[in-house]
């Protein structure tokens, strides 16, 4: 069911793009001429420089930290190690170290 929804979304996007191109063609708008015009090139350059400045000033360090130190070092290495264990037929970390809740926490600190 979920895969069908994804495919329908892709088909809708393709149809919208085709319809948009047909509408632009109907009004005799040359897409290549618009994109290659000096005004468009100036606008694209401005937006590109702005995006680059925002990336370099605000986003590069925190997203680099999240990607390299959190995702790659913590999550990805554990993920690939467990996949290798499963491939070899060994028990993976979730079987070896299941999460446990201390009974004191469950009973409110009162031990029977």
Steps between C-alpha positions, in 0.01 A plus 500: 500500500777743593696427181187569294466843660861583417452397138180705474684802635776458243249458218312811615825699510592390147152590375516844666839567338369395158190719540713795611723463193193481275352815658829687456514382137141614441593852611816487281740520793843368410636323810856495365484871417372582848766291674785624280405869514747730673239605757431136593871424518548797735211381717630143509846630593356712780293215643794260467732739683240551773450125546877449510541772762222355717651152468854612583398738779222314680446144383833338408634447854185373674391279212856376454512412869165318482600312186858406591500467879145382566378317192822352361698436820218392732217364289650383171786298647261324740257437217763348269652294783161350581430429134831314474408296811161413350669406173736265686209352696616637834263662750491876456526763774125518558492130584812516714416818693123547523388813683400437860296701746601474867213364706545781756394749233191296415380449855568857607808415702322249722656157485266216600 
